[in-house]
Amino acid sequence: MQPSKAILRGRTLAHNGIGRNKRWKSVLQNWELYLFIAPAFFYFLIFSYGPMYGIQIAFKNFVPTKGILGSPWVGLDHFVRFFDSYYFWDLIWNTLSISLYDLAVGFPIPIILALAFNEVKDGFFKRLVQTVTYAPHFISVVVMAGMIITFLSPSSGILIYMLKWLGIDAPDVLTDPAWFKTMYVFSGVWQSAGWGTIIYLAALAGVDPQLHEAAIMDGASRFQRVRHINIPTLVPTMTILLILNMGSLLGVGFEKILLLQNPLNMSSSDVISTFVYRSGLIDAQYSFSTAVGLFNSVVNAVLLIMVNQIVRRTSENSLW
């Protein structure tokens, strides 16, 4: 005889109740771990997910005196205004070109440094070089921008004076739009490349020494061991970092660009993030700037998902 629906429903509720009791029992048994993770959980809940409530002003004509709920709904008007603007493609091109330039130059350099450091024997020279390459990471963005202006100023820059002393006609790097992206990318590489090698050095630390010993016994050169042992070990880490970098392709930070930006290099330095800052905080176009920022975030999320799916189908390394 088949059990009635009431009996089946009762069994399901009982099973769910038992499952909940087990979960709560596990939580109580491991309360130290949940307490340990609680600050990070509440941090993202308050500062990352909480502000998402305000995203709806991108679809409204936000008036501060009326509040978010009281402001009139305008739908996609702000997005259409941005897409139809004369500066849309300029912002997209500047943002993409800086990101791709930075990715092409800055992504392989930490890998090369990590492979080089891994081949150097422990000693004073290795520690000195590592310290010198790591140190710029701890320089703040404001100080970094000040150093760039001090070194490259056409009137008092140290590097400009050195080039002129050598008889080289130094370009006006700070004001020439053609030089802005190169200045931005290479200064960023100098600041972050040494710190980025830490991740790859940690991956290389997991290489089994017996692999190198066996390769040496088989007559493999140092270059062959780097190519066939070290580099394959770094591939999973390289893949994950590449996915994360592609997910922030349109997320060029505005702090450094804003500090180095001036009316003369605006044609190549104005990116989406600086435009959002200028239109939102300076021009008080809150709804319009939110719409532009939301567009930027959505494109980054789509790129992250697409690249992750491509990597997932072609290899075993992916974020999820």
Secondary structure, DSSP 4 states (H G I P E B T S, - for coil): -PPPHHHHHHHHHHHHHHHHHHHHHHHHHTHHHHHHHHHHHHHHIIIIIGGGGGGGGGGB--BTTTHHHHSPB-TTHHHHHHHTSTTHHHHHHHHHHHHHHHHHHHTHHHHHHHHHHHHSPSSHHHHHHHHHHHGGGGS-HHHHHHHHHHHH-TTT-HHHHHHHHTT-----TTT-HHHHHHHHHHHHHHHHHHHHHHHHHHHHTTS-HHHHHHHHHTT--HHHHIIIIIHHHHHHHHHHHHHHHHHTTT---HHHHHHH--TTTHHHH--HHHHHHIIIIIS--HHHHHHHHHHHHHHHHHHHHHHHHHHHHHSS----
